[in-house]
Amino acid sequence: MAHFRIMNTSQSSIHKFKRLKRELHNCNAIIYFNIQCIRRNLIPANAKIEVPNTSPAYRHTQLQVTNLRLKDKIKFLHCRKQKLNSLIYHLHLILANTWNNLWHHMLHMTEDRLQIEIRSKYKTLDKKLNHLSQQQTRTPPQLQYSFYPSVINTTDIKLCEQEMTLVEKGTKYNLHAKHKEWIRNLALEVETTITHLPPPPPPPPPKNQKKKKKNLKQLSKKGREL
């Protein structure tokens, strides 16, 4: 891009525009940082308020006070952002009337430079958030339990892993041999069970039994007459 020769009067307004835009981007970055701190339950250095540790509710109160401080700061930053937007808007109209078509090129140049600055700022804020989360996030201690073995082999017989797992299951998983006459016993048990069953209900009477009897009587009379 070609360099522009700018008069002293308009140069001050352009520098003011850059300064206001930079301040607006910084305001957005700080709002982002504070919102992330609230979501992750982090306490930044500028929001630390000491609460006396007099009861178990100390940690909850400390977190509530910090969140209130951050929320108030976010409200203040939004008010500041609204004022900056109005100032930038009026200054943008003045510069657009002054420089006409050249102002679009100048605006793109300033936006590109500011975007490079603000990206590096967001990267530093993300690093700061990760550092705070590593410092303030408490991981519960991992307890390691050591149990005594359920089976102790005091004999000279060596058992493999499968045999030891089978023995460790206990007596209810113990294997037992079947008796020689298990089929006869099973047949007797089934027979005794069947004898104790209730008798089946009588079959229902056939439908239209009276009509059938009448038809049979009529047929028998006709047969006698013939």
C-alpha angles and dihedrals in degrees: 000000000000119000117249125223106224129192119240094246096053093037091067091051091049091051089049090051091052091048093051092047091049090050090050092052091048090050090053091049093052090048089052091050094050093047091051090050091054093048094049095040092240127155114216121205094252092055100049113126117177114231117189112252099232102133142017088265089069096100093047091049091048091053093046092051091049093049091049090051092050093046091051090050091051090052091051091048091051090053090049090048092053091052092048091050092053092048092047091048094054092043090049090055092049093050093044090055091046100048100025110188095003091064093073091058092046091048092052091049093052092045092051092051093046092049090056090051095046094049091059089048092053090049091054090048091052090050089050091051092050091049092050092048091052091050100042104032109097117209115205113247114259108236117211115206122202116202128193116245113267093218127040116192107217094167130089091244114107115219126200124229095265091051092048092050089051092050092046091059090074137230097308089067092047115131117237131190121240121244120251094243097043093124093055091047090049092052092050092049091050091048094051090048092052092050090056093055116107117256116264117261117260116264116263117259113263117259122251092017093150093054091051091052091051091049091050092050092050091050091049092051092050090050092054093048091053 
